[in-house]
Amino acid sequence: MILVFDVGNTETTAALFDGDDVHSHWRLTTSLPRTPDEFGLLLRHLLETKQTETGMVRGTAICSVVPPVGQTLTSACHDLFGTPPAIIDARAALPIRLEVDEPFTVGADRVANTLAASVLRARDTIVVDLGTATTYDCITADGAFIGGIIQPGVGTSAETLFRRTSQLAATEIIPPQRVIGTRTDECIRSGVFFGAVDSIDGLVGRIKREWGVPNPLVIATGGLAETVRPYCTSFEEVDPYLTLRGVKIGYDILRG
C-alpha cells in the first residue's frame, strides 16, 4: 500500500492506496503544530483504525503548499516507514510541462492536478479545486499546465466577511433552501454560497472563451466540490481524490 498526502493551507488530506484504489481517506488540520514524533503517533493510530500495520505501507508521497508542515511530515514518514517520501512539486521529474512565466512557483497541488488530469483523462481539462483558495488549472491533453486562476475560496470569503462585519455572526456554509433570505444568517448563507457558485460558472465560461479549445473537460475536486456540485452547471465530473491520485501517480513515476 502507498500512503499519500496533500498538505493544504487549511487541511491536510491523506489517502491510503491499494493499487490504484483509495483504500482509506483522512482529513487533518494543517494549522495545528506537530513535531515529527507527534505526526508519527497520529499516522500510526490512523492506520490502526483501518486495520493496517505500518509494515504494510511500502512507500509514501507528499505534495505540500505549506513548507514547514511538509518538512515535518517528511521527517515523520521517513522515521515511521523507513524510507523518504517522494516529493511532488514543480521541481520533480514528472512527465508534465509547466508552460507559465514562473514555473517553479506553481503550487504542488496544481502540479498533482496536472499530472492526474493528463494521465487519467488525456484531454484538454479545466480542474476546479475548491480549497482555501479556489484554483482553476488549464491543462492540455499532452500534459502542459498553461496557467489558470486563483480566487479566494468559499470558506475564506465567508471568514473575511464575518471578520470585517462585527454585526454578522459566522454561518455554516451549506446550500440555502432559497436565494432570497428573510433572516440575516440566511442572507449571508445565500450570498456566500450562490455568489461562489455563480462565480465558478462565470469564470469557467471566461476560461473556455479565452482558451478557445473545443469542449475542455471540467473536473471539480477539493473539500467543497460535492457540496456545490448540484448547483454548478459547468462541472462535468467531480473527483474528490483527484489531487491525491496525482500524488500517487507521481509516486509511481518517481519510485517505479
LOZA-854473 format. One line per 3 residues: number of its first residue (from 1); their letters; for each residue x, y, z of N, C-alpha, C, O. Coordinates in steps of 0.2 Angstrom, whole numbers, plus 5000, padded with zeros to 4 digits. Layout:
BEGIN
NUM = a = X:Y:Z:X:Y:Z:X:Y:Z:X:Y:Z  ...
# end
This chain:
BEGIN
1 = mil = 5004:4994:5000:5000:5000:5000:5004:5006:5000:5010:5006:5003  5002:5012:4997:5005:5018:4997:5001:5023:5000:4995:5024:4999  5004:5027:5005:5001:5032:5009:5003:5039:5006:5009:5040:5005
4 = vfd = 4998:5043:5004:5000:5049:5000:4997:5055:5004:4991:5054:5008  4999:5061:5004:4997:5067:5007:4997:5073:5003:5001:5074:4998  4992:5077:5004:4991:5084:5001:4990:5089:5006:4985:5089:5009
7 = vgn = 4996:5092:5007:4996:5097:5013:4993:5104:5010:4997:5107:5007  4987:5106:5012:4985:5112:5010:4985:5117:5016:4987:5116:5021  4983:5123:5015:4984:5129:5019:4979:5128:5025:4981:5130:5031
10 = tet = 4973:5125:5024:4969:5124:5030:4968:5116:5032:4969:5115:5038  4968:5112:5027:4968:5105:5029:4973:5101:5025:4975:5103:5020  4975:5095:5028:4979:5091:5025:4975:5084:5024:4973:5081:5029
13 = taa = 4975:5082:5018:4971:5076:5016:4976:5071:5015:4982:5072:5012  4974:5065:5017:4979:5059:5016:4974:5053:5013:4968:5052:5015  4978:5049:5009:4974:5043:5007:4979:5037:5007:4985:5038:5005
16 = lfd = 4976:5031:5008:4980:5025:5008:4978:5021:5002:4972:5020:5001  4982:5021:4997:4980:5017:4991:4982:5010:4991:4988:5008:4993  4978:5006:4989:4979:4999:4987:4979:4998:4980:4973:4997:4977
19 = gdd = 4984:4998:4977:4985:4998:4969:4983:5005:4967:4985:5010:4970  4978:5006:4963:4975:5012:4960:4969:5014:4964:4966:5019:4963  4967:5010:4969:4960:5011:4973:4962:5015:4979:4967:5013:4983
22 = vhs = 4958:5019:4981:4958:5023:4988:4955:5018:4993:4949:5016:4993  4960:5015:4997:4958:5011:5002:4955:5014:5008:4950:5012:5011  4958:5020:5011:4956:5024:5016:4958:5031:5015:4962:5033:5011
25 = hwr = 4954:5036:5018:4955:5043:5017:4954:5047:5024:4949:5045:5028  4958:5052:5025:4958:5056:5031:4958:5063:5029:4961:5065:5024  4956:5067:5034:4957:5075:5034:4960:5077:5040:4957:5075:5046
28 = ltt = 4965:5081:5040:4968:5083:5046:4969:5091:5046:4969:5094:5041  4969:5094:5052:4970:5101:5052:4977:5103:5051:4982:5100:5054  4979:5107:5046:4986:5109:5044:4989:5113:5050:4995:5113:5051
31 = slp = 4985:5118:5052:4987:5123:5056:4989:5121:5063:4993:5125:5067  4987:5115:5065:4989:5113:5072:4997:5111:5072:4999:5106:5069  5001:5114:5076:5008:5112:5076:5009:5105:5079:5006:5103:5084
34 = rtp = 5013:5102:5075:5015:5095:5077:5023:5094:5075:5025:5096:5071  5026:5090:5080:5033:5088:5079:5032:5081:5074:5027:5078:5074  5038:5079:5072:5038:5073:5068:5036:5067:5072:5033:5063:5070
37 = def = 5038:5067:5079:5035:5061:5083:5028:5062:5084:5025:5056:5084  5025:5068:5085:5018:5068:5085:5014:5066:5079:5009:5062:5079  5017:5068:5073:5014:5066:5067:5015:5058:5066:5010:5055:5064
40 = gll = 5020:5055:5068:5021:5048:5068:5016:5044:5072:5013:5039:5070  5015:5047:5078:5010:5044:5083:5003:5044:5079:4999:5039:5080  5001:5050:5077:4995:5051:5073:4994:5046:5067:4989:5043:5067
43 = lrh = 4999:5046:5063:4999:5041:5057:4998:5034:5059:4994:5030:5056  5002:5032:5064:5001:5025:5067:4994:5024:5069:4991:5018:5068  4991:5028:5073:4984:5027:5075:4979:5027:5070:4975:5023:5070
46 = lle = 4980:5032:5065:4975:5032:5059:4975:5025:5055:4970:5022:5053  4981:5023:5054:4982:5016:5051:4979:5011:5055:4976:5006:5052  4980:5011:5061:4977:5005:5066:4970:5005:5065:4967:5000:5066
49 = tkq = 4966:5011:5065:4959:5011:5064:4957:5008:5058:4951:5006:5057  4961:5007:5053:4959:5004:5047:4962:4997:5046:4963:4994:5041  4964:4994:5052:4967:4988:5052:4973:4987:5048:4974:4982:5044
52 = tet = 4977:4992:5048:4983:4992:5043:4989:4993:5048:4990:4998:5051  4994:4989:5047:5001:4990:5051:5005:4994:5047:5005:4994:5040  5010:4997:5050:5015:5002:5046:5019:4998:5041:5021:5000:5036
55 = gmv = 5020:4991:5043:5024:4987:5038:5021:4986:5032:5024:4983:5027  5014:4987:5032:5010:4986:5025:5011:4992:5021:5009:4991:5015  5013:4997:5023:5014:5003:5019:5021:5003:5016:5026:5003:5020
58 = rgt = 5022:5002:5009:5029:5001:5006:5031:5008:5004:5037:5008:5001  5028:5013:5004:5030:5020:5002:5025:5025:5003:5019:5024:5004  5028:5031:5003:5024:5037:5004:5026:5043:4999:5031:5043:4996
61 = aic = 5021:5048:4998:5022:5053:4994:5019:5059:4997:5013:5059:5000  5021:5065:4996:5019:5071:4999:5019:5077:4993:5024:5078:4990  5013:5080:4993:5013:5087:4989:5011:5092:4995:5006:5091:4998
64 = svv = 5014:5098:4995:5013:5102:5000:5014:5110:4998:5018:5111:4994  5009:5114:5000:5010:5121:4999:5011:5125:5005:5011:5131:5006  5013:5121:5011:5015:5124:5017:5022:5121:5019:5022:5115:5022
67 = ppv = 5027:5124:5017:5034:5120:5018:5035:5118:5025:5038:5112:5025  5034:5122:5030:5036:5119:5037:5032:5113:5038:5035:5108:5041  5026:5112:5037:5022:5106:5038:5024:5101:5034:5025:5095:5036
70 = gqt = 5026:5102:5027:5028:5097:5023:5035:5094:5025:5036:5088:5025  5039:5098:5028:5046:5096:5030:5045:5091:5036:5048:5086:5037  5040:5094:5041:5039:5090:5047:5036:5083:5045:5038:5078:5048
73 = lts = 5031:5083:5041:5028:5077:5038:5033:5072:5035:5033:5066:5035  5038:5075:5031:5043:5071:5028:5047:5067:5033:5049:5061:5032  5049:5071:5038:5053:5068:5043:5049:5062:5046:5052:5057:5048
76 = ach = 5043:5063:5048:5039:5058:5051:5038:5052:5047:5039:5046:5049  5037:5053:5040:5036:5047:5036:5043:5043:5035:5043:5037:5035  5048:5047:5035:5055:5043:5035:5056:5039:5041:5058:5033:5040
79 = dlf = 5055:5042:5047:5056:5039:5053:5051:5033:5054:5053:5027:5056  5045:5034:5052:5040:5028:5053:5040:5023:5048:5039:5017:5050  5041:5024:5042:5041:5019:5037:5048:5017:5034:5048:5012:5030
82 = gtp = 5053:5021:5036:5060:5018:5034:5063:5021:5028:5069:5020:5026  5059:5024:5024:5061:5027:5018:5059:5034:5017:5053:5036:5019  5062:5038:5013:5060:5045:5012:5054:5045:5008:5054:5041:5003
85 = pai = 5049:5050:5009:5044:5050:5004:5046:5053:4997:5050:5057:4997  5042:5052:4992:5043:5055:4986:5039:5062:4986:5034:5063:4989  5043:5067:4984:5040:5074:4985:5038:5076:4978:5041:5076:4973
88 = ida = 5031:5078:4977:5028:5080:4971:5028:5088:4971:5024:5090:4975  5032:5091:4967:5031:5098:4967:5034:5100:4960:5035:5096:4955  5035:5107:4959:5036:5109:4952:5043:5107:4950:5045:5108:4944
91 = raa = 5048:5105:4955:5054:5103:4953:5055:5095:4952:5061:5093:4950  5050:5092:4953:5050:5084:4952:5051:5082:4945:5048:5086:4940  5054:5077:4943:5055:5075:4937:5049:5071:4934:5049:5065:4935
94 = lpi = 5044:5074:4932:5037:5071:4930:5036:5073:4923:5038:5078:4920  5032:5069:4920:5030:5069:4913:5025:5075:4911:5020:5073:4908  5026:5081:4914:5021:5086:4913:5026:5092:4911:5032:5092:4913
97 = rle = 5023:5098:4908:5026:5104:4907:5023:5110:4910:5016:5110:4910  5026:5114:4913:5023:5120:4917:5025:5126:4912:5030:5129:4913  5020:5127:4908:5021:5132:4902:5019:5139:4905:5014:5142:4902
100 = vde = 5022:5141:4910:5020:5148:4913:5026:5152:4914:5031:5149:4913  5025:5158:4916:5031:5163:4916:5036:5161:4922:5042:5162:4921  5033:5158:4928:5037:5157:4933:5035:5149:4935:5032:5149:4940
103 = pft = 5038:5144:4932:5036:5138:4933:5037:5135:4940:5033:5131:4943  5043:5137:4943:5044:5135:4950:5040:5137:4955:5040:5135:4961  5036:5142:4954:5031:5145:4959:5024:5142:4958:5020:5143:4962
106 = vga = 5023:5137:4954:5017:5133:4953:5016:5129:4959:5021:5125:4961  5010:5129:4963:5009:5126:4969:5009:5118:4967:5008:5116:4962  5012:5114:4973:5012:5107:4972:5006:5104:4971:5005:5099:4967
109 = drv = 5000:5107:4973:4994:5104:4972:4992:5104:4965:4988:5100:4962  4994:5110:4962:4992:5111:4955:4996:5106:4950:4994:5104:4945  5002:5105:4952:5006:5100:4949:5003:5093:4949:5003:5090:4944
112 = ant = 5001:5091:4955:4997:5085:4956:4991:5085:4952:4990:5079:4949  4987:5090:4952:4981:5090:4947:4983:5089:4940:4979:5086:4936  4988:5093:4938:4990:5092:4931:4992:5085:4929:4990:5083:4924
115 = laa = 4996:5082:4933:4998:5075:4932:4992:5070:4932:4992:5066:4928  4987:5071:4937:4982:5067:4937:4977:5068:4931:4975:5063:4928  4976:5074:4929:4972:5075:4923:4975:5073:4917:4971:5070:4912
118 = svl = 4981:5074:4916:4985:5072:4910:4985:5064:4909:4985:5062:4903  4986:5061:4914:4987:5054:4914:4980:5050:4914:4979:5045:4910  4976:5052:4918:4969:5049:4919:4964:5051:4913:4960:5047:4912
121 = rar = 4965:5057:4911:4960:5059:4906:4962:5060:4899:4959:5059:4894  4969:5063:4898:4972:5064:4892:4968:5068:4887:4968:5066:4881  4965:5073:4890:4961:5078:4885:4962:5085:4889:4964:5085:4894
124 = dti = 4961:5090:4885:4961:5097:4887:4956:5097:4893:4950:5095:4893  4958:5100:4899:4954:5099:4905:4955:5106:4909:4960:5109:4909  4950:5108:4912:4950:5113:4917:4948:5110:4924:4943:5107:4925
127 = vvd = 4953:5110:4928:4952:5107:4935:4950:5113:4940:4954:5118:4941  4944:5113:4943:4942:5117:4948:4943:5114:4955:4940:5110:4957  4948:5117:4959:4950:5114:4965:4947:5119:4971:4950:5124:4972
130 = lgt = 4942:5117:4975:4939:5121:4980:4942:5119:4986:4940:5115:4990  4947:5123:4988:4950:5123:4995:4950:5130:4998:4946:5133:4998  4956:5131:5002:4956:5138:5005:4956:5143:5000:4953:5148:5001
133 = att = 4959:5142:4994:4958:5146:4988:4955:5141:4983:4955:5135:4983  4951:5144:4978:4948:5141:4973:4952:5142:4967:4953:5147:4965  4955:5136:4964:4960:5137:4959:4957:5134:4952:4953:5129:4953
136 = ydc = 4959:5137:4947:4957:5134:4940:4963:5133:4936:4967:5137:4935  4964:5126:4935:4970:5124:4931:4968:5122:4924:4964:5118:4923  4972:5125:4919:4971:5124:4912:4976:5119:4910:4982:5121:4910
139 = ita = 4974:5113:4908:4979:5108:4907:4977:5105:4900:4972:5103:4898  4983:5104:4896:4982:5102:4889:4982:5094:4889:4984:5091:4894  4979:5091:4883:4979:5084:4883:4986:5081:4883:4986:5075:4885
142 = dga = 4991:5084:4881:4998:5081:4881:5002:5083:4888:5008:5083:4888  4998:5086:4893:5001:5086:4899:5005:5093:4901:5010:5093:4904  5002:5098:4898:5005:5105:4899:5000:5109:4904:4994:5110:4902
145 = fig = 5003:5112:4909:4999:5117:4913:5001:5124:4910:5006:5126:4910  4996:5127:4907:4997:5133:4904:4994:5139:4908:4994:5145:4905  4992:5138:4914:4990:5144:4918:4983:5143:4921:4980:5137:4920
148 = gii = 4980:5148:4923:4974:5147:4926:4972:5153:4931:4974:5159:4929  4968:5152:4936:4965:5157:4940:4966:5155:4947:4965:5149:4949  4967:5160:4952:4967:5159:4959:4962:5164:4962:4963:5170:4961
151 = qpg = 4957:5162:4965:4952:5167:4969:4951:5164:4976:4953:5158:4978  4949:5169:4981:4948:5167:4987:4943:5161:4987:4938:5161:4984  4944:5156:4992:4940:5150:4992:4933:5152:4996:4932:5158:4998
154 = vgt = 4928:5148:4995:4922:5149:4998:4922:5151:5005:4919:5156:5008  4926:5146:5009:4926:5147:5016:4930:5154:5018:4929:5157:5023  4936:5155:5014:4940:5161:5015:4936:5167:5014:4936:5172:5018
157 = sae = 4932:5167:5009:4927:5173:5008:4923:5174:5014:4921:5180:5016  4920:5169:5016:4915:5169:5022:4918:5172:5028:4916:5176:5031  4924:5169:5029:4928:5171:5035:4930:5179:5035:4929:5182:5040
160 = tlf = 4932:5181:5029:4933:5188:5028:4927:5193:5030:4927:5198:5033  4921:5190:5027:4915:5194:5028:4913:5194:5036:4912:5200:5038  4914:5189:5039:4912:5188:5046:4917:5193:5051:4915:5196:5055
163 = rrt = 4924:5192:5049:4929:5196:5052:4928:5204:5052:4929:5207:5056  4926:5206:5046:4926:5213:5045:4919:5216:5046:4918:5222:5045  4914:5212:5048:4907:5215:5049:4905:5212:5056:4903:5207:5057
166 = sql = 4906:5216:5061:4905:5214:5068:4898:5212:5070:4897:5208:5074  4893:5214:5066:4886:5213:5067:4884:5206:5064:4878:5204:5065  4888:5203:5060:4887:5197:5057:4890:5191:5060:4896:5191:5061
169 = aat = 4886:5186:5062:4889:5180:5066:4891:5175:5060:4888:5175:5055  4896:5171:5062:4898:5166:5057:4893:5161:5056:4889:5159:5060  4892:5159:5050:4887:5155:5047:4890:5149:5044:4894:5150:5040
172 = eii = 4887:5143:5045:4890:5137:5042:4888:5138:5034:4883:5140:5032  4893:5135:5030:4892:5135:5023:4889:5129:5021:4892:5124:5019  4882:5130:5020:4878:5124:5017:4873:5127:5012:4872:5133:5012
175 = ppq = 4871:5123:5007:4867:5126:5002:4860:5129:5005:4857:5125:5009  4859:5135:5004:4852:5138:5006:4846:5135:5002:4847:5132:4997  4841:5135:5006:4834:5132:5003:4832:5137:4997:4828:5135:4993
178 = rvi = 4834:5143:4998:4831:5148:4993:4836:5154:4992:4841:5155:4997  4836:5158:4987:4841:5163:4986:4839:5169:4991:4843:5172:4994  4833:5171:4991:4831:5177:4995:4830:5175:5002:4825:5172:5004
181 = gtr = 4834:5177:5006:4834:5176:5014:4830:5181:5017:4829:5187:5015  4826:5178:5023:4822:5183:5027:4825:5184:5034:4822:5187:5038  4831:5180:5035:4834:5182:5041:4842:5183:5039:4844:5181:5034
184 = tde = 4845:5187:5044:4852:5188:5042:4857:5182:5040:4860:5183:5036  4856:5177:5044:4860:5171:5043:4858:5168:5036:4863:5166:5033  4852:5168:5034:4850:5166:5028:4853:5170:5022:4855:5168:5017
187 = cir = 4853:5177:5023:4855:5181:5018:4863:5180:5017:4865:5180:5012  4867:5179:5023:4874:5178:5022:4875:5171:5019:4879:5171:5014  4871:5166:5021:4872:5160:5018:4871:5160:5010:4875:5157:5006
190 = sgv = 4866:5163:5008:4864:5164:5001:4869:5168:4997:4871:5165:4992  4872:5173:5000:4877:5177:4997:4883:5174:4996:4886:5174:4990  4885:5170:5001:4892:5167:5001:4891:5161:4996:4895:5160:4992
193 = ffg = 4886:5157:4997:4885:5151:4993:4884:5152:4986:4888:5150:4981  4879:5155:4984:4877:5157:4977:4882:5161:4974:4883:5161:4968  4885:5166:4978:4890:5170:4975:4896:5166:4972:4898:5167:4967
196 = avd = 4898:5161:4976:4903:5156:4974:4901:5152:4968:4905:5151:4964  4895:5149:4968:4893:5145:4963:4893:5149:4956:4895:5147:4951  4890:5155:4956:4889:5159:4950:4896:5161:4948:4897:5162:4942
199 = sid = 4901:5163:4953:4907:5165:4951:4911:5159:4947:4915:5160:4943  4910:5153:4950:4914:5147:4947:4911:5146:4940:4915:5146:4935  4905:5146:4939:4902:5145:4932:4904:5151:4927:4906:5150:4922
202 = glv = 4904:5157:4930:4906:5163:4926:4913:5162:4924:4915:5164:4918  4918:5160:4929:4925:5160:4927:4927:5154:4922:4931:5155:4918  4923:5149:4923:4924:5143:4919:4922:5145:4912:4926:5144:4907
205 = gri = 4917:5149:4911:4915:5151:4905:4920:5156:4901:4921:5156:4895  4922:5160:4905:4928:5165:4903:4934:5161:4901:4937:5163:4895  4936:5156:4905:4942:5152:4903:4940:5149:4896:4945:5149:4892
208 = kre = 4935:5146:4895:4933:5142:4889:4933:5147:4883:4936:5145:4878  4931:5153:4884:4930:5158:4878:4937:5160:4876:4939:5161:4871  4942:5161:4881:4948:5164:4880:4953:5158:4878:4957:5159:4873
211 = wgv = 4952:5152:4881:4957:5147:4879:4955:5145:4872:4960:5144:4868  4949:5144:4870:4947:5143:4863:4948:5135:4861:4947:5134:4855  4949:5131:4865:4950:5124:4863:4943:5121:4863:4939:5123:4867
214 = pnp = 4941:5116:4859:4934:5113:4859:4933:5109:4865:4936:5104:4866  4928:5110:4868:4925:5106:4874:4930:5104:4879:4931:5097:4879  4934:5108:4882:4938:5105:4888:4934:5102:4893:4928:5105:4895
217 = lvi = 4936:5097:4896:4933:5093:4902:4934:5098:4908:4939:5100:4909  4928:5098:4912:4928:5102:4918:4928:5097:4924:4922:5094:4925  4933:5097:4928:4933:5092:4934:4933:5096:4940:4938:5101:4940
220 = atg = 4929:5095:4945:4930:5098:4951:4933:5094:4956:4931:5088:4956  4937:5096:4961:4939:5092:4966:4940:5097:4972:4938:5103:4972  4942:5094:4978:4943:5098:4984:4937:5097:4989:4932:5094:4987
223 = gla = 4938:5100:4995:4933:5099:5000:4926:5100:4999:4922:5097:5002  4925:5106:4995:4918:5108:4994:4915:5106:4987:4910:5108:4986  4919:5102:4984:4916:5100:4977:4910:5097:4977:4905:5099:4973
226 = etv = 4909:5092:4981:4902:5088:4981:4897:5093:4984:4891:5092:4982  4898:5098:4988:4893:5102:4991:4890:5106:4985:4884:5107:4985  4895:5109:4981:4892:5114:4976:4890:5111:4970:4888:5114:4965
229 = rpy = 4892:5104:4969:4891:5101:4963:4884:5101:4960:4883:5103:4954  4878:5101:4964:4872:5101:4961:4870:5108:4959:4865:5109:4955  4874:5113:4960:4872:5120:4959:4877:5123:4953:4875:5128:4950
232 = cts = 4882:5120:4952:4887:5122:4947:4885:5119:4940:4886:5113:4939  4883:5122:4935:4881:5119:4929:4888:5118:4924:4887:5114:4920  4893:5120:4926:4899:5119:4922:4903:5113:4924:4907:5111:4920
235 = fee = 4902:5110:4930:4905:5104:4931:4903:5098:4927:4897:5097:4927  4907:5094:4924:4906:5088:4921:4907:5082:4925:4904:5077:4924  4913:5082:4929:4914:5077:4934:4916:5080:4940:4919:5086:4941
238 = vdp = 4916:5076:4946:4918:5078:4952:4922:5072:4955:4920:5066:4955  4929:5073:4956:4933:5068:4959:4936:5071:4965:4941:5074:4965  4934:5069:4971:4937:5072:4977:4944:5070:4979:4947:5073:4983
241 = ylt = 4946:5065:4975:4953:5062:4976:4957:5064:4971:4963:5061:4970  4956:5068:4966:4960:5070:4960:4967:5072:4962:4972:5069:4959  4968:5076:4967:4974:5078:4969:4978:5073:4972:4984:5072:4970
244 = lrg = 4975:5069:4976:4979:5063:4979:4980:5058:4974:4985:5054:4974  4976:5057:4969:4978:5052:4963:4984:5055:4960:4988:5051:4958  4984:5061:4959:4990:5064:4956:4997:5063:4960:5002:5061:4957
247 = vki = 4996:5063:4966:5002:5062:4971:5004:5055:4970:5010:5053:4970  4999:5050:4970:5000:5043:4969:5004:5042:4962:5008:5038:4962  5001:5045:4957:5004:5044:4951:5011:5046:4951:5016:5043:4948
250 = gyd = 5012:5052:4954:5019:5054:4955:5024:5050:4958:5029:5049:4956  5021:5046:4964:5025:5041:4967:5027:5036:4963:5033:5034:4962  5022:5033:4959:5024:5028:4954:5029:5029:4949:5033:5025:4947
253 = ilr = 5029:5036:4947:5034:5038:4942:5041:5039:4945:5046:5036:4942  5041:5042:4951:5047:5043:4954:5051:5037:4957:5057:5037:4958  5046:5033:4960:5049:5027:4963:5048:5020:4959:5050:5015:4962
256 = g = 5045:5021:4953:5044:5015:4950:5050:5012:4947:5049:5006:4943
# end
